[in-house]
Amino acid sequence: MKRRQALLAGGSCISVLLSGCVGGTSESTVGTPVYDCDDVARPVSPSPNSDPPGEAGRYTYPDRPDSLSNESTVRTYVKSYERAYRLSALHEDYESSLDHAGVSVSNMWTHEAPEGAMIVRLKYRYRYGYEEGGSPIEADSPTIYASYYIDDAVMLRAVHEGNQEDESGLDPDPVKQGQPVECF
């Protein structure tokens, strides 16, 4: 009789433990990012006086949306932000030698994020032309994957260069690998 009671008691304990795993609500697997706003770094937008090629507004970082609840608005914001980031980086590298530059986004995804935050990943390539020693040089990039985490306090950016066979995952993960580009 004692053996049966022990088995029943043990079985009850196991079923209670498993019910938390099998039948419970799932928590978000996305962690909270760890960052230091003193580490914020991004290319500086060129001044209008430096006369960057193309429309000068393309180099200006957009203002953060008032709300992160509208996915379309946040995706547009991240796309404009990455374009300004890339073009400003090219302008920093080539300055007045930069003749033209463009960014072509081919895909965007959103991923699971903590409450009040969004994670947006985009795939793109960029092209540019510059002059070196009086000769025009044309160049384009490998495929770039840029992932952004954004909430009310920070925007983190992580980048992977080169093709990815499986694009469904979050690689690079801005929560784990991202660097702060802006604190609010």
N, C-alpha and C positions, 0 to 999 in steps of 0.2 A: 504494500500500500504506500509506503514512504517513497518507493522508487517511482510510482506512478505520479505522485504529487510533485516530486522533484522534476520529472519530465514535463508535466503540465506547466509548472511554474517557469521552467527554462524556456519552453516553447512560447509562453506568453511574453516573456521578456524579449525574445528574438523577434516576435511579430510586432511588438511595440517599436523596437528599434528600426525594423525594416519599413514600417509604415511611414516613418519620417523620411526615408529615402525614396520609396516607391510612390506613395500617395500624397506627399506633401507638395507645397508650392516650391517652384525652383527659384533660387536667388540668381541675380545677374552674375555671370561669370566675369564681367568686366570690372576690374579693380579701380580704385581711386588713384589717379596719377600722383606721383611725388615729383615736385619741381621746386625751383628757387627762382623767383622773379629777378634776382640779381644776375641770372644766367641768360636772360632774354637776349637773343641775337637774331638779326635778320639783315639782309642787304638794305642799304639806305636808298630811298627813292631819289633819283637825280633831281636837282633843282631845275626849274623851268629855264633858268639862264644857261644851263649846260646843253640845251637843245638836243635832247635824246631823239633818236630816229622814231618816226611814226607818231601817233597821237600821244602827247605827254601824259594824258590821263591813264593810259595803260600801265604806267609805272607807279601810280599812286595806290597805296593800300586802302581798300574800302573800309568804311566804318562798320563796326560790328552791328548786326541787326539788334533791334530792341528786344526781340524775343527769339528763342531758339526752337519754338514749337512748330514753325512752318518749315517742313523739310525742303521744299522748293527754294525758299528764300535763303536758307542756310547753304544749300548746295551752290547757288549762284554766288553767294558771298565767298565760299571757299574757293570756287573756280577763279573768281576775280583776284582773290588774295594770292593764290599760287602763281597766277599770271604776273602780278606785280612783283612777287618774290623773284621769279625766274628772270624777268626782264631787268629788274634792278641789279641782280647778280651779274648778268651779262654786261650791263652798263658799267658796273664797278670794275669788271675785268678788262674791258676794252676801251672804256671812256670815249673819247672823241673818234677813235678808230672804228667804233661800231657803226655800221652803215644801215643795217636793218635787222629786225628780230621778230619772231612770232612764236606763239605757243598754240598747239593744236591738241585739245582734249578729246580723246576718243571714247572714254567711258568713265562713269562715276557710280559709286556705290555708297550706301549708308550701312552702318553696322550697329549692332546692339551697343547701347551706351547707358551709363547710369542715369537715373532720374535727373532731368534738368540739363542734360548734356547731349551732344551729338558727336558722332564719329563719321567722317566723310573721307572716302578714299577715291582718288582719281588717277587715271592712266593717261599719259600724254607724251608727246615728243615736242621738242622745240628746234627751231632752225635760226640761223643768224649768218650775217655776213659782216666782214670787217676788212680793213685795209692794212696790209703789212708790207712795208718797203715799197709802196707805190703799186702793189699788186692786190687785186680783190681776192679774198678768201671766202669760200662758202662752206658752211658746216651745219651738221644737224646732230641731234643727240640720240643716244640709245633710248629705248622705252623707259619712262620714269613712272614710278608709282609713288605718289605722295599721299600720306594719310594724316588727317587732322583730327585732333580731339579739341572740342570747344565747350566751355561752360561759362558761367557768369564771372569767373575769376581769371581764366587763362585760356590760351590757345597754344597747343603743342603740335609740332610737325615732325614726322618721320619720313624718310625717303629710301627707296630701293631703286637702283639703276639696273636695267636689264630685264629681259623677258621672264615671265613666270608661267610655268606650265599650268598651275592651278591658281586661278584668279579669285576663287570663291572665298578664300581665307583673308584674314586681316594681316597682311604682310607688306609693309612693316606695321607694327602695332604702335600707334602713337602714345598709348597709355604706358607701355613698357619701355619703348625706345625713343619716344618723342622728346624734342628739345623745345623749350618755351620760345615762341616767337613774339608773343604779346601777352601782357598781363593787363587786366581791366580793373 
